[in-house]
């Protein structure tokens, strides 16, 4: 597993909102950014793209 920070782009297919965050991978392989949900209330159906900084 790669160490370091990731640039994470989260897109909501419901309202088309886009968030650009920075985060790290945890031991489960998930990205930790502090993001909880979109402004429209969507928590489940999000498109996440990550690139290593």
PQR file of N, CA, C, O and H, with PARSE charges and radii, in Angstrom:
ATOM      1  N   UNK A   1       0.840  -1.177   0.000 -0.4000 1.5000
ATOM      2  CA  UNK A   1       0.000   0.000   0.000 -0.0000 2.0000
ATOM      3  C   UNK A   1       0.885   1.240   0.000  0.5500 1.7000
ATOM      4  O   UNK A   1       1.848   1.328   0.762 -0.5500 1.4000
ATOM      5  N   UNK A   2       0.554   2.188  -0.852 -0.4000 1.5000
ATOM      6  CA  UNK A   2       1.368   3.381  -0.992 -0.0000 2.0000
ATOM      7  C   UNK A   2       1.122   4.356   0.153  0.5500 1.7000
ATOM      8  O   UNK A   2      -0.015   4.577   0.568 -0.5500 1.4000
ATOM      9  H   UNK A   2      -0.228   2.117  -1.471  0.4000 1.0000
ATOM     10  N   UNK A   3       2.193   4.922   0.644 -0.4000 1.5000
ATOM     11  CA  UNK A   3       2.105   5.960   1.670 -0.0000 2.0000
ATOM     12  C   UNK A   3       1.994   7.303   0.963  0.5500 1.7000
ATOM     13  O   UNK A   3       2.452   7.452  -0.170 -0.5500 1.4000
ATOM     14  H   UNK A   3       3.117   4.742   0.306  0.4000 1.0000
ATOM     15  N   UNK A   4       1.399   8.259   1.614 -0.4000 1.5000
ATOM     16  CA  UNK A   4       1.349   9.596   1.047 -0.0000 2.0000
ATOM     17  C   UNK A   4      -0.061  10.122   0.936  0.5500 1.7000
ATOM     18  O   UNK A   4      -1.039   9.446   1.256 -0.5500 1.4000
ATOM     19  H   UNK A   4       1.027   8.138   2.534  0.4000 1.0000
ATOM     20  N   UNK A   5      -0.128  11.356   0.471 -0.4000 1.5000
ATOM     21  CA  UNK A   5      -1.424  12.007   0.348 -0.0000 2.0000
ATOM     22  C   UNK A   5      -1.995  11.805  -1.042  0.5500 1.7000
ATOM     23  O   UNK A   5      -1.263  11.673  -2.023 -0.5500 1.4000
ATOM     24  H   UNK A   5       0.667  11.905   0.211  0.4000 1.0000
ATOM     25  N   UNK A   6      -3.314  11.785  -1.105 -0.4000 1.5000
ATOM     26  CA  UNK A   6      -4.028  11.624  -2.354 -0.0000 2.0000
ATOM     27  C   UNK A   6      -4.887  12.840  -2.619  0.5500 1.7000
ATOM     28  O   UNK A   6      -5.411  13.456  -1.691 -0.5500 1.4000
ATOM     29  H   UNK A   6      -3.909  11.892  -0.308  0.4000 1.0000
ATOM     30  N   UNK A   7      -5.031  13.183  -3.884 -0.4000 1.5000
ATOM     31  CA  UNK A   7      -5.998  14.194  -4.310 -0.0000 2.0000
ATOM     32  C   UNK A   7      -7.251  13.409  -4.666  0.5500 1.7000
ATOM     33  O   UNK A   7      -7.226  12.569  -5.565 -0.5500 1.4000
ATOM     34  H   UNK A   7      -4.606  12.683  -4.638  0.4000 1.0000
ATOM     35  N   UNK A   8      -8.339  13.677  -3.967 -0.4000 1.5000
ATOM     36  CA  UNK A   8      -9.554  12.898  -4.114 -0.0000 2.0000
ATOM     37  C   UNK A   8     -10.654  13.794  -4.647  0.5500 1.7000
ATOM     38  O   UNK A   8     -10.952  14.844  -4.076 -0.5500 1.4000
ATOM     39  H   UNK A   8      -8.360  14.359  -3.236  0.4000 1.0000
ATOM     40  N   UNK A   9     -11.255  13.369  -5.752 -0.4000 1.5000
ATOM     41  CA  UNK A   9     -12.365  14.094  -6.353 -0.0000 2.0000
ATOM     42  C   UNK A   9     -13.616  13.261  -6.131  0.5500 1.7000
ATOM     43  O   UNK A   9     -13.694  12.109  -6.557 -0.5500 1.4000
ATOM     44  H   UNK A   9     -11.014  12.516  -6.216  0.4000 1.0000
ATOM     45  N   UNK A  10     -14.593  13.859  -5.457 -0.4000 1.5000
ATOM     46  CA  UNK A  10     -15.862  13.191  -5.185 -0.0000 2.0000
ATOM     47  C   UNK A  10     -16.937  13.904  -5.976  0.5500 1.7000
ATOM     48  O   UNK A  10     -17.097  15.120  -5.865 -0.5500 1.4000
ATOM     49  H   UNK A  10     -14.529  14.795  -5.111  0.4000 1.0000
ATOM     50  N   UNK A  11     -17.674  13.148  -6.775 -0.4000 1.5000
ATOM     51  CA  UNK A  11     -18.763  13.713  -7.579 -0.0000 2.0000
ATOM     52  C   UNK A  11     -20.074  13.059  -7.175  0.5500 1.7000
ATOM     53  O   UNK A  11     -20.148  11.843  -6.995 -0.5500 1.4000
ATOM     54  H   UNK A  11     -17.543  12.161  -6.866  0.4000 1.0000
ATOM     55  N   UNK A  12     -21.095  13.874  -7.038 -0.4000 1.5000
ATOM     56  CA  UNK A  12     -22.424  13.386  -6.694 -0.0000 2.0000
ATOM     57  C   UNK A  12     -23.246  13.281  -7.976  0.5500 1.7000
ATOM     58  O   UNK A  12     -23.473  14.294  -8.637 -0.5500 1.4000
ATOM     59  H   UNK A  12     -21.034  14.861  -7.184  0.4000 1.0000
ATOM     60  N   UNK A  13     -23.700  12.075  -8.345 -0.4000 1.5000
ATOM     61  CA  UNK A  13     -24.504  11.933  -9.558 -0.0000 2.0000
ATOM     62  C   UNK A  13     -25.933  12.460  -9.390  0.5500 1.7000
ATOM     63  O   UNK A  13     -26.640  12.643 -10.380 -0.5500 1.4000
ATOM     64  H   UNK A  13     -23.515  11.252  -7.808  0.4000 1.0000
ATOM     65  N   UNK A  14     -26.356  12.701  -8.171 -0.4000 1.5000
ATOM     66  CA  UNK A  14     -27.717  13.184  -7.922 -0.0000 2.0000
ATOM     67  C   UNK A  14     -27.830  14.668  -8.252  0.5500 1.7000
ATOM     68  O   UNK A  14     -28.691  15.064  -9.038 -0.5500 1.4000
ATOM     69  H   UNK A  14     -25.781  12.553  -7.367  0.4000 1.0000
ATOM     70  N   UNK A  15     -26.960  15.501  -7.650 -0.4000 1.5000
ATOM     71  CA  UNK A  15     -27.053  16.951  -7.856 -0.0000 2.0000
ATOM     72  C   UNK A  15     -25.893  17.520  -8.681  0.5500 1.7000
ATOM     73  O   UNK A  15     -25.854  18.721  -8.950 -0.5500 1.4000
ATOM     74  H   UNK A  15     -26.261  15.180  -7.011  0.4000 1.0000
ATOM     75  N   UNK A  16     -24.941  16.655  -9.085 -0.4000 1.5000
ATOM     76  CA  UNK A  16     -23.781  17.037  -9.916 -0.0000 2.0000
ATOM     77  C   UNK A  16     -22.760  17.903  -9.180  0.5500 1.7000
ATOM     78  O   UNK A  16     -21.920  18.531  -9.824 -0.5500 1.4000
ATOM     79  H   UNK A  16     -24.972  15.679  -8.866  0.4000 1.0000
ATOM     80  N   UNK A  17     -22.812  17.954  -7.850 -0.4000 1.5000
ATOM     81  CA  UNK A  17     -21.828  18.707  -7.068 -0.0000 2.0000
ATOM     82  C   UNK A  17     -20.475  17.984  -7.133  0.5500 1.7000
ATOM     83  O   UNK A  17     -20.425  16.761  -7.260 -0.5500 1.4000
ATOM     84  H   UNK A  17     -23.494  17.444  -7.327  0.4000 1.0000
ATOM     85  N   UNK A  18     -19.384  18.748  -7.046 -0.4000 1.5000
ATOM     86  CA  UNK A  18     -18.031  18.191  -7.128 -0.0000 2.0000
ATOM     87  C   UNK A  18     -17.218  18.717  -5.962  0.5500 1.7000
ATOM     88  O   UNK A  18     -17.239  19.912  -5.669 -0.5500 1.4000
ATOM     89  H   UNK A  18     -19.424  19.742  -6.943  0.4000 1.0000
ATOM     90  N   UNK A  19     -16.498  17.818  -5.293 -0.4000 1.5000
ATOM     91  CA  UNK A  19     -15.653  18.166  -4.160 -0.0000 2.0000
ATOM     92  C   UNK A  19     -14.233  17.703  -4.453  0.5500 1.7000
ATOM     93  O   UNK A  19     -14.024  16.582  -4.917 -0.5500 1.4000
ATOM     94  H   UNK A  19     -16.480  16.846  -5.530  0.4000 1.0000
ATOM     95  N   UNK A  20     -13.264  18.559  -4.185 -0.4000 1.5000
ATOM     96  CA  UNK A  20     -11.854  18.198  -4.339 -0.0000 2.0000
ATOM     97  C   UNK A  20     -11.228  18.266  -2.948  0.5500 1.7000
ATOM     98  O   UNK A  20     -11.191  19.326  -2.324 -0.5500 1.4000
ATOM     99  H   UNK A  20     -13.433  19.469  -3.809  0.4000 1.0000
ATOM    100  N   UNK A  21     -10.735  17.119  -2.471 -0.4000 1.5000
ATOM    101  CA  UNK A  21     -10.205  17.001  -1.120 -0.0000 2.0000
ATOM    102  C   UNK A  21      -8.834  16.349  -1.149  0.5500 1.7000
ATOM    103  O   UNK A  21      -8.401  15.825  -2.175 -0.5500 1.4000
ATOM    104  H   UNK A  21     -10.765  16.258  -2.978  0.4000 1.0000
ATOM    105  N   UNK A  22      -8.161  16.388  -0.016 -0.4000 1.5000
ATOM    106  CA  UNK A  22      -6.911  15.659   0.153 -0.0000 2.0000
ATOM    107  C   UNK A  22      -7.101  14.672   1.283  0.5500 1.7000
ATOM    108  O   UNK A  22      -7.791  14.962   2.261 -0.5500 1.4000
ATOM    109  H   UNK A  22      -8.513  16.814   0.818  0.4000 1.0000
ATOM    110  N   UNK A  23      -6.495  13.516   1.152 -0.4000 1.5000
ATOM    111  CA  UNK A  23      -6.632  12.522   2.195 -0.0000 2.0000
ATOM    112  C   UNK A  23      -5.579  11.442   2.086  0.5500 1.7000
ATOM    113  O   UNK A  23      -4.687  11.496   1.239 -0.5500 1.4000
ATOM    114  H   UNK A  23      -5.935  13.281   0.357  0.4000 1.0000
ATOM    115  N   UNK A  24      -5.701  10.471   2.953 -0.4000 1.5000
ATOM    116  CA  UNK A  24      -4.785   9.333   2.993 -0.0000 2.0000
ATOM    117  C   UNK A  24      -5.585   8.047   2.981  0.5500 1.7000
ATOM    118  O   UNK A  24      -6.782   8.044   3.270 -0.5500 1.4000
ATOM    119  H   UNK A  24      -6.426  10.428   3.641  0.4000 1.0000
ATOM    120  N   UNK A  25      -4.917   6.953   2.645 -0.4000 1.5000
ATOM    121  CA  UNK A  25      -5.552   5.645   2.700 -0.0000 2.0000
ATOM    122  C   UNK A  25      -5.410   5.076   4.104  0.5500 1.7000
ATOM    123  O   UNK A  25      -4.366   5.223   4.740 -0.5500 1.4000
ATOM    124  H   UNK A  25      -3.945   6.955   2.410  0.4000 1.0000
ATOM    125  N   UNK A  26      -6.467   4.426   4.582 -0.4000 1.5000
ATOM    126  CA  UNK A  26      -6.370   3.779   5.891 -0.0000 2.0000
ATOM    127  C   UNK A  26      -5.997   2.315   5.700  0.5500 1.7000
ATOM    128  O   UNK A  26      -5.776   1.872   4.573 -0.5500 1.4000
ATOM    129  H   UNK A  26      -7.315   4.308   4.065  0.4000 1.0000
ATOM    130  N   UNK A  27      -5.928   1.568   6.785 -0.4000 1.5000
ATOM    131  CA  UNK A  27      -5.502   0.162   6.714 -0.0000 2.0000
ATOM    132  C   UNK A  27      -6.502  -0.723   5.984  0.5500 1.7000
ATOM    133  O   UNK A  27      -6.159  -1.835   5.583 -0.5500 1.4000
ATOM    134  H   UNK A  27      -6.108   1.928   7.700  0.4000 1.0000
ATOM    135  N   UNK A  28      -7.741  -0.248   5.804 -0.4000 1.5000
ATOM    136  CA  UNK A  28      -8.761  -1.007   5.068 -0.0000 2.0000
ATOM    137  C   UNK A  28      -8.756  -0.689   3.576  0.5500 1.7000
ATOM    138  O   UNK A  28      -9.550  -1.251   2.822 -0.5500 1.4000
ATOM    139  H   UNK A  28      -8.019   0.656   6.130  0.4000 1.0000
ATOM    140  N   UNK A  29      -7.866   0.210   3.140 -0.4000 1.5000
ATOM    141  CA  UNK A  29      -7.799   0.587   1.737 -0.0000 2.0000
ATOM    142  C   UNK A  29      -8.785   1.665   1.349  0.5500 1.7000
ATOM    143  O   UNK A  29      -8.936   1.965   0.165 -0.5500 1.4000
ATOM    144  H   UNK A  29      -7.221   0.667   3.753  0.4000 1.0000
ATOM    145  N   UNK A  30      -9.464   2.261   2.330 -0.4000 1.5000
ATOM    146  CA  UNK A  30     -10.418   3.333   2.064 -0.0000 2.0000
ATOM    147  C   UNK A  30      -9.706   4.676   2.200  0.5500 1.7000
ATOM    148  O   UNK A  30      -8.669   4.779   2.856 -0.5500 1.4000
ATOM    149  H   UNK A  30      -9.341   2.018   3.292  0.4000 1.0000
ATOM    150  N   UNK A  31     -10.277   5.698   1.573 -0.4000 1.5000
ATOM    151  CA  UNK A  31      -9.691   7.031   1.640 -0.0000 2.0000
ATOM    152  C   UNK A  31     -10.293   7.797   2.811  0.5500 1.7000
ATOM    153  O   UNK A  31     -11.513   7.852   2.967 -0.5500 1.4000
ATOM    154  H   UNK A  31     -11.119   5.614   1.040  0.4000 1.0000
ATOM    155  N   UNK A  32      -9.433   8.386   3.630 -0.4000 1.5000
ATOM    156  CA  UNK A  32      -9.854   9.182   4.779 -0.0000 2.0000
ATOM    157  C   UNK A  32      -9.748  10.659   4.417  0.5500 1.7000
ATOM    158  O   UNK A  32      -8.647  11.180   4.242 -0.5500 1.4000
ATOM    159  H   UNK A  32      -8.442   8.342   3.504  0.4000 1.0000
ATOM    160  N   UNK A  33     -10.888  11.334   4.304 -0.4000 1.5000
ATOM    161  CA  UNK A  33     -10.897  12.755   3.973 -0.0000 2.0000
ATOM    162  C   UNK A  33     -11.723  13.574   4.951  0.5500 1.7000
ATOM    163  O   UNK A  33     -11.581  14.795   5.003 -0.5500 1.4000
ATOM    164  H   UNK A  33     -11.783  10.911   4.446  0.4000 1.0000
ATOM    165  N   UNK A  34     -12.574  12.933   5.716 -0.4000 1.5000
ATOM    166  CA  UNK A  34     -13.493  13.645   6.586 -0.0000 2.0000
ATOM    167  C   UNK A  34     -14.814  13.934   5.905  0.5500 1.7000
ATOM    168  O   UNK A  34     -15.723  14.478   6.532 -0.5500 1.4000
ATOM    169  H   UNK A  34     -12.690  11.941   5.673  0.4000 1.0000
ATOM    170  N   UNK A  35     -14.943  13.574   4.615 -0.4000 1.5000
ATOM    171  CA  UNK A  35     -16.175  13.806   3.870 -0.0000 2.0000
ATOM    172  C   UNK A  35     -17.255  12.846   4.352  0.5500 1.7000
ATOM    173  O   UNK A  35     -17.014  11.643   4.449 -0.5500 1.4000
ATOM    174  H   UNK A  35     -14.204  13.132   4.106  0.4000 1.0000
ATOM    175  N   UNK A  36     -18.436  13.362   4.653 -0.4000 1.5000
ATOM    176  CA  UNK A  36     -19.530  12.532   5.153 -0.0000 2.0000
ATOM    177  C   UNK A  36     -20.662  12.380   4.148  0.5500 1.7000
ATOM    178  O   UNK A  36     -21.101  11.263   3.874 -0.5500 1.4000
ATOM    179  H   UNK A  36     -18.632  14.339   4.575  0.4000 1.0000
ATOM    180  N   UNK A  37     -21.148  13.517   3.584 -0.4000 1.5000
ATOM    181  CA  UNK A  37     -22.236  13.451   2.612 -0.0000 2.0000
ATOM    182  C   UNK A  37     -22.286  14.736   1.792  0.5500 1.7000
ATOM    183  O   UNK A  37     -21.729  15.767   2.169 -0.5500 1.4000
ATOM    184  H   UNK A  37     -20.791  14.424   3.806  0.4000 1.0000
ATOM    185  N   UNK A  38     -22.957  14.637   0.683 -0.4000 1.5000
ATOM    186  CA  UNK A  38     -23.129  15.767  -0.225 -0.0000 2.0000
ATOM    187  C   UNK A  38     -24.129  16.756   0.369  0.5500 1.7000
ATOM    188  O   UNK A  38     -24.882  16.409   1.279 -0.5500 1.4000
ATOM    189  H   UNK A  38     -23.409  13.800   0.376  0.4000 1.0000
ATOM    190  N   UNK A  39     -24.135  17.974  -0.139 -0.4000 1.5000
ATOM    191  CA  UNK A  39     -25.082  18.979   0.334 -0.0000 2.0000
ATOM    192  C   UNK A  39     -26.527  18.604   0.043  0.5500 1.7000
ATOM    193  O   UNK A  39     -27.438  19.110   0.698 -0.5500 1.4000
ATOM    194  H   UNK A  39     -23.523  18.255  -0.878  0.4000 1.0000
ATOM    195  N   UNK A  40     -26.755  17.717  -0.939 -0.4000 1.5000
ATOM    196  CA  UNK A  40     -28.117  17.278  -1.255 -0.0000 2.0000
ATOM    197  C   UNK A  40     -28.574  16.139  -0.340  0.5500 1.7000
ATOM    198  O   UNK A  40     -29.722  15.703  -0.424 -0.5500 1.4000
ATOM    199  H   UNK A  40     -26.015  17.306  -1.472  0.4000 1.0000
ATOM    200  N   UNK A  41     -27.683  15.657   0.534 -0.4000 1.5000
ATOM    201  CA  UNK A  41     -28.035  14.592   1.466 -0.0000 2.0000
ATOM    202  C   UNK A  41     -27.591  13.211   1.012  0.5500 1.7000
ATOM    203  O   UNK A  41     -27.759  12.243   1.755 -0.5500 1.4000
ATOM    204  H   UNK A  41     -26.750  16.011   0.602  0.4000 1.0000
ATOM    205  N   UNK A  42     -27.031  13.091  -0.179 -0.4000 1.5000
ATOM    206  CA  UNK A  42     -26.573  11.810  -0.702 -0.0000 2.0000
ATOM    207  C   UNK A  42     -25.341  11.342   0.078  0.5500 1.7000
ATOM    208  O   UNK A  42     -24.351  12.068   0.173 -0.5500 1.4000
ATOM    209  H   UNK A  42     -26.895  13.877  -0.782  0.4000 1.0000
ATOM    210  N   UNK A  43     -25.405  10.131   0.635 -0.4000 1.5000
ATOM    211  CA  UNK A  43     -24.274   9.564   1.373 -0.0000 2.0000
ATOM    212  C   UNK A  43     -23.727   8.296   0.726  0.5500 1.7000
ATOM    213  O   UNK A  43     -22.569   7.944   0.946 -0.5500 1.4000
ATOM    214  H   UNK A  43     -26.209   9.542   0.558  0.4000 1.0000
ATOM    215  N   UNK A  44     -24.529   7.617  -0.056 -0.4000 1.5000
ATOM    216  CA  UNK A  44     -24.173   6.290  -0.550 -0.0000 2.0000
ATOM    217  C   UNK A  44     -23.657   6.291  -1.985  0.5500 1.7000
ATOM    218  O   UNK A  44     -22.618   5.692  -2.263 -0.5500 1.4000
ATOM    219  H   UNK A  44     -25.471   7.902  -0.235  0.4000 1.0000
ATOM    220  N   UNK A  45     -24.351   6.942  -2.885 -0.4000 1.5000
ATOM    221  CA  UNK A  45     -24.067   6.846  -4.310 -0.0000 2.0000
ATOM    222  C   UNK A  45     -23.167   8.001  -4.735  0.5500 1.7000
ATOM    223  O   UNK A  45     -23.647   8.997  -5.276 -0.5500 1.4000
ATOM    224  H   UNK A  45     -25.195   7.428  -2.659  0.4000 1.0000
ATOM    225  N   UNK A  46     -21.844   7.870  -4.488 -0.4000 1.5000
ATOM    226  CA  UNK A  46     -20.877   8.912  -4.827 -0.0000 2.0000
ATOM    227  C   UNK A  46     -19.785   8.298  -5.714  0.5500 1.7000
ATOM    228  O   UNK A  46     -19.394   7.144  -5.536 -0.5500 1.4000
ATOM    229  H   UNK A  46     -21.454   7.061  -4.048  0.4000 1.0000
ATOM    230  N   UNK A  47     -19.311   9.092  -6.662 -0.4000 1.5000
ATOM    231  CA  UNK A  47     -18.205   8.666  -7.526 -0.0000 2.0000
ATOM    232  C   UNK A  47     -16.919   9.255  -6.961  0.5500 1.7000
ATOM    233  O   UNK A  47     -16.797  10.472  -6.816 -0.5500 1.4000
ATOM    234  H   UNK A  47     -19.629  10.030  -6.806  0.4000 1.0000
ATOM    235  N   UNK A  48     -15.950   8.378  -6.638 -0.4000 1.5000
ATOM    236  CA  UNK A  48     -14.701   8.795  -6.019 -0.0000 2.0000
ATOM    237  C   UNK A  48     -13.529   8.442  -6.936  0.5500 1.7000
ATOM    238  O   UNK A  48     -13.363   7.289  -7.335 -0.5500 1.4000
ATOM    239  H   UNK A  48     -16.050   7.390  -6.756  0.4000 1.0000
ATOM    240  N   UNK A  49     -12.724   9.449  -7.260 -0.4000 1.5000
ATOM    241  CA  UNK A  49     -11.497   9.255  -8.041 -0.0000 2.0000
ATOM    242  C   UNK A  49     -10.337   9.793  -7.221  0.5500 1.7000
ATOM    243  O   UNK A  49     -10.417  10.889  -6.666 -0.5500 1.4000
ATOM    244  H   UNK A  49     -12.859  10.385  -6.936  0.4000 1.0000
ATOM    245  N   UNK A  50      -9.252   9.018  -7.144 -0.4000 1.5000
ATOM    246  CA  UNK A  50      -8.098   9.444  -6.349 -0.0000 2.0000
ATOM    247  C   UNK A  50      -6.821   9.299  -7.158  0.5500 1.7000
ATOM    248  O   UNK A  50      -6.633   8.331  -7.894 -0.5500 1.4000
ATOM    249  H   UNK A  50      -9.186   8.128  -7.595  0.4000 1.0000
ATOM    250  N   UNK A  51      -5.941  10.294  -7.001 -0.4000 1.5000
ATOM    251  CA  UNK A  51      -4.620  10.255  -7.610 -0.0000 2.0000
ATOM    252  C   UNK A  51      -3.593  10.609  -6.542  0.5500 1.7000
ATOM    253  O   UNK A  51      -3.834  11.475  -5.701 -0.5500 1.4000
ATOM    254  H   UNK A  51      -6.094  11.081  -6.402  0.4000 1.0000
ATOM    255  N   UNK A  52      -2.468   9.947  -6.580 -0.4000 1.5000
ATOM    256  CA  UNK A  52      -1.394  10.199  -5.631 -0.0000 2.0000
ATOM    257  C   UNK A  52      -0.773  11.560  -5.901  0.5500 1.7000
ATOM    258  O   UNK A  52      -0.486  11.895  -7.051 -0.5500 1.4000
ATOM    259  H   UNK A  52      -2.272   9.243  -7.264  0.4000 1.0000
ATOM    260  N   UNK A  53      -0.565  12.341  -4.858 -0.4000 1.5000
ATOM    261  CA  UNK A  53       0.062  13.681  -5.024 -0.0000 2.0000
ATOM    262  C   UNK A  53       1.556  13.567  -5.110  0.5500 1.7000
ATOM    263  O   UNK A  53       2.246  14.577  -5.249 -0.5500 1.4000
ATOM    264  H   UNK A  53      -0.798  12.069  -3.924  0.4000 1.0000
TER
END
